[in-house]
Amino acid sequence: MRTQRLAAALVGAALVLVTAACGGGGTTNNASGGQPYVAIVSKGFQHQFWQAVKKGAEQEAAKENVRITFEGPASESEIENQITMLTNALGRQPSALAFAALDSKAAAPLLLQAKSRNIPVVAFDSGVDSDVPVTTAATDNKAAAGEAAKHMAQAVGNTGKVALVVHDQTSRTGADRRDGFIAWMKANAPGIQVLEPQYGGGDQAKSADITKAIIAANPDIKGIYGANEGSAIGVLRGIAESGKQGISVIGFDSGKAQIDAIKSGAMLGAVTQNPVGMGAQTVVAAVKAIKGEQQPKSINSGYYWYDKSNIDSPEIAAVLYQ
């Protein structure tokens, strides 16, 4: 069913783009009074992470004197809605497009449409299975997940069962944060049994239910890793609702709930990205693309491990978002 809906969305996308291309009098790049326009389509809008990315993009847009729009679906499971947003963004004839893909393959035909109309594409947060983007501004998610795995292994004494609750398996971030964690464990902690990853769509309630099911099936579980903000908070909720004690929890991203959980000791620690910096780098890359400047294929926006010991340090405080 989801494949059929995606196909329908892509057919609709083609019709919208044909209409936009054939509509009389439009400019190829929708600039207002010489001000370039960058359309930014995010993976979501509900998590504090995306609000921080938006903030960084808006701050940089003001510096660069470009106009931006920033939108994303209400949930990171709404692939079809994101495709519709991407279609509509292209229909507005932007000077450049910035895109964080929920599904690394589904948007490929639309990105080819952008290329055919000389609209440069910058990927951010999540890469896509396409060579259309001129660059990708993102965290090295495999390395960041390996950092989370290292701290988890230390917490559980390099032995026992560890589980993963991941936001999805269709985006590059979901796959990399899963694979980086598992690969580090296989290479460095053979005494740890990593259970099959479970996927909660980044939804707190669903991730909590998954966590309770993991605990019920594995009462000897020693640690659980939540691969994004919603997953991590869902893991905490699930553990609390199960009444289980002594499970080490490691998260990804930031947000007030995770910060509070780390300060209280409910969560051991987490890996934070640099979302404000990512938003800024995305806009910088889009402006360079509009000007035709050469760029590296990837821009590493960075990551940091934080826990009780360093959460109040200036370096970490600068990349946390609430």
Secondary structure by P-SEA (a helix, b strand, c coil): caaaaaaaaaaaaaaaaaaaaaccccccccccccbbbbbbbccccccaaaaaaaaaaaaaaaaacccbbbbbcccccaaaaaaaaaaaaaaacccbbbbbccccccaaaaaaaaaaacbbbbbccccccccccccccccaaaaaaaaaaaaaaaaaccccbbbbbccccccaaaaaaaaaaaaaaaaccccccccccccccccaaaaaaaaaaaaaacccccccccccaaaaaaaaaaaaaacccbbbbbbccccaaaaaaaaaccccbbbbcaaaaaaaaaaaaaaaaaaccccccccccbbbbbcccccccaaaaaaccc
